[in-house]
Amino acid sequence: MIRRNLGTEYNPLYFLASLGAGGLSVSFFIYLMFMVEHPDTPMPTFHHVMPLLTAGAPLVRGLVALALVLIAVLAFLHFRLLAWNIGEYRRFRGTGAFGRLRASNAEVTLMAIPLTLAMSINVMFVLGALFVPRLWSMVEYLFPFAIAGFLVVGLYALRIYSDYFARLVIRGDFDFGRNNDLGQMVAIFAFAMVSVGLAAPGAMSHQITVNAVGIFFSILFAAIAVILALIKLVLGVQSILRHGIAEASSPTLWIVIPILTLLGIALVRMTMGLHHGFQAPLSRPGLFVLTSSILAIQLLFGGLGYVVMKRLNYFGDYLHGDKRHPGSYALICPGVALFVFGMFFIAFGLIGNGLVEKFSPAYFLLLAPLVFIQAKTFLTLFRLNRRLLWQSAPGPAVVP
């Protein structure tokens, strides 16, 4: 059972537990996305998957069934943790701790709420496509609702961040001494999640108006994310170099990885939308350069973050030792993001340019490290749930 009535112990970063479960659910969908043939639709649907379950080879049937089960189970966990977080957050708002949070740098952690809600829309989209027969035949009617949903979440994110930013500008009370991590970039993460969601109808709709509206608003939120990222990354690194990284928040060094994945996928979707909606030429070598560049930067931040956390013994203390912090859930999204964008790199960068043949030995060799990262992330999520959320978790769930 999940712990309840945390009161002042609650932290908005617990929304990252729901976010991580949703991201892992989508990550198992990525296997179907790039391995199941779906020539008549931009993503696999019920009528592409069911023949493999009923008439495919035994190994294929087993793997497809496993993917569907994991997608469903993790989606259930996502919504279960989302409901728990909403309930706990409502109670937390009535405590003095909420007022103190609103008066500090930590107010930005409220951006984890729209971030998670945007993921919920993505999860529902995947569940509908895979488990609802003939839903795709109605998808053109659903795309405007999807755009409206992401815009509502985007406006909610803008409201939260505008209140936070206005306070900082008016009072000038930003604490640079406590900015020695990259936690402020959770806001960029949220705007990037809205951007990639809006890019989906922009890429997949056959109605040019829906195409254009989706792409326009995707560019809007991507622009917000990029501008804020330039500011927050510089300020964060400056504080880290001056004061040293905050140990409990050191996983935020990896937050650049999911942000780049979301913005990279948004760019790929925009490219595809402009190609089939506006007849823009599609450059496959351009996609190779784009995906390679983003993956290279992700590997850079991944390596640097790992070295820092290893020297701090973060994994030993916060995953296996006595220290606990809800910010540890920030370990999940980078693992999911690196797996997902690695699959995009293989599909659009390598296979799309004829550099690797699908299902060849080289293909599975490239896939191996991605599967390892996904499996490690999956196990880490459940380890953190046991340590931080379940009622059997020993002691208080945290380090300030």
Secondary structure, 3 states (H helix, E strand, C coil): CECCCCHHHCCHHHHHHHHHHHHHHHHHHHHHHHHCCCCCCCCCCHHHHHHHHHHCCHHHHHHHHHHHHHHHHHHHHHHHHHHHHHHHHHHHCCCHHHHHHHCCHHHHHHHHHHHHHHHHHHHHHHHHHHHCCCHHHHHHHHHHHHHHHHHHHHHHHHHHHHHHHHHHHHHCCCCHHHCCCCHHHHHHHHHHHHHHHHHHHHHHCCCHHHHHHHHHHHHHHHHHHHHHHHHHHHHHHHHHHHHCCCHHHHHHHHCHHHHHHHHHHHHHHHHHHHHHHHCCCCCHHHHHHHHHHHHHHHHHHHHHHHHHHHHCCHHHHHCCCCCCCHHHHHHHHHHHHHHHHHHHHHHHHHHHHCCCCCCCHHHHHHHHHHHHHHHHHHHHHHHHHHHHCECCCCCCCCCC
